[in-house]
Amino acid sequence: MFKRLKHTNILERMNNHDVKGFSDMRKFVILCILFVVMLLAAAFAMVLGAYNISFVDVYATIIANLSPLHDVSNFNKLHNTIIWDIRLPRVLLAIIVGAALATSGAVFQGCFRNPLVEPYILGVSSGAAFGAALGIVYPHIFFSIQISAFIFASIAVIAAYILARTRGQTPIITLILGGIIIGSIFSALVSILKYTANDSSLREIVFWLMGGFYYATWDDVAIIVPIVTLSFLVLWMYGWKLNILSMGDEEAQALGINPEKSKMILIALATLITAVAVSTVGIIAWVGLMMPHATRMILGPDHRFVIPSAAMLGGVYLIICDTMARTLTTSEIPVGIITSILGAPYLFYLLRSKGSSLIG
């Protein structure tokens, strides 16, 4: 009898979220609007740049490369190089990286039940930075900076998880502390490599740490898109479980969900897409922290809608930041600088307007 009443109370609490917010239909409409906004942002990003190209030329060049009926050689070679080889893979990479970081941020915040958690909390960024630095300083040993960064990002998270594992369980607080410890160790190792590196390697490490899409290629897109897309779909399917996990382990167990197993799957997939994104473009801050908050302000706390909308907002945000990074000055600014400049005032606004709710 008590268990049945507990189930009823939990379901009532879940339903109250939708009563306070929009209906599912209105939320779906907002998702469609966000998708259109993302497409428009991508279209404008394709046009803007040091070399101005009209919408018509952009559209014609993309169609020519996609359609077997068109001969690309008949088009302007400069336009084709700028649009197809440089701007399009860069815009697509910005969308997928923004979606990966925002999605993982939403998942981490839901699993840890803490709105101030970000995807780098378990040491992914520090591990990736150390792997990238190794690849830069010792290129004859580590042939690929991207692969080295991904390997050490994964090692960092696994080490944090092993460190936090006690008596067959992984408490959230212990896991966060383990991530901080491992991240600190890898940060110190990066500092050692920076101290011993020559001038050219040091400059490359610093630019990598600031994040950017300067070297975006179709190969990067081909690698990252399948991994992020498949992981995103699984995380989206787990959205309803994340709603329950956000309410506490006892409530999850009362509804027949194994919180330990579900959290492990969610954290593993969120870490995977974060590691892939960071190893490809470097460390880009604030996206995983800001976008889930912005989404909840629009749609409420239901993760079935938070996850896809955060992904699209993350894509839009990185498109805007990357476009600013390559158009504000004659030389390109690392996109990580732009996201940090825009992100800090946003967090200040959150702390001033909703400080008590963030802490509690």
Number of C-alpha atoms within 10 A of each C-alpha: 6 7 10 11 10 14 16 12 13 18 14 11 13 16 12 11 13 15 9 9 17 15 11 14 9 12 18 15 11 17 20 13 13 19 19 13 15 19 16 13 20 22 16 15 19 25 19 17 16 11 10 10 15 12 14 9 16 20 13 16 22 15 14 19 15 11 10 9 9 14 10 18 10 8 14 11 12 10 16 21 13 17 21 20 14 17 22 22 21 26 26 20 27 29 25 23 30 27 33 35 35 36 34 33 33 30 32 28 21 25 26 20 16 14 19 17 20 23 29 29 21 30 32 32 31 29 33 34 30 28 27 32 29 25 22 24 21 14 12 9 10 18 13 15 22 22 18 22 30 26 18 25 32 23 18 27 28 18 17 24 21 13 17 20 15 11 6 7 9 17 14 14 11 16 21 19 16 24 26 17 18 25 24 15 16 23 19 14 19 22 13 12 19 20 11 12 18 11 11 10 18 18 12 14 24 13 16 24 22 19 22 24 21 15 11 21 18 15 9 18 19 12 12 18 20 11 16 23 15 13 21 22 13 13 25 20 14 18 22 14 22 27 18 25 24 19 16 14 16 14 19 22 14 14 16 9 16 15 20 16 9 17 21 14 15 23 19 17 21 25 27 21 27 31 30 28 28 28 28 28 24 27 25 27 23 23 30 30 25 27 29 31 23 18 25 19 12 15 22 18 21 21 28 18 21 28 29 24 30 32 31 26 27 30 31 25 23 26 27 20 20 25 25 19 22 19 15 12 10 9 9 15 21 23 28 26 17 19 22 16 13 13 18 13 11 16 17 12 12 17 14 10 11 11 13 10 10 12 10 7
